Amino acid sequence: MRNRLRELRKARGLSQAELADAVEVTRQTINAVEADKYDPSLPLAYKLATYFGVPVEHLFINPFREGAGGAAGDDSSMMEAGS
């Protein structure tokens, strides 16, 4: 899953090892997440989001909304129909 982890980490001037220590994982885990080779668990995703002070949704790029113009992947009409 594409993410903004590298961007957020570099903006704070952190190494992968420093971020890994802060969120209690290995540097290899941070490297794999940044390289889109590993999707973090939900608890790790929340831990990373909390560390950077952003919503989880800001950390990850939703492939169903990217370039969809708000139509594809928008299930608000389904929610309204089911109400």
Secondary structure, DSSP 8 states (H G I E B T S, - for coil): --BSHHHHHHHTT--HHHHHHHHTS-HHHHHHHHTTS----HHHHHHHHHHHTS-HHHHB--TTTTTSTTTTT--HHHHHHH-
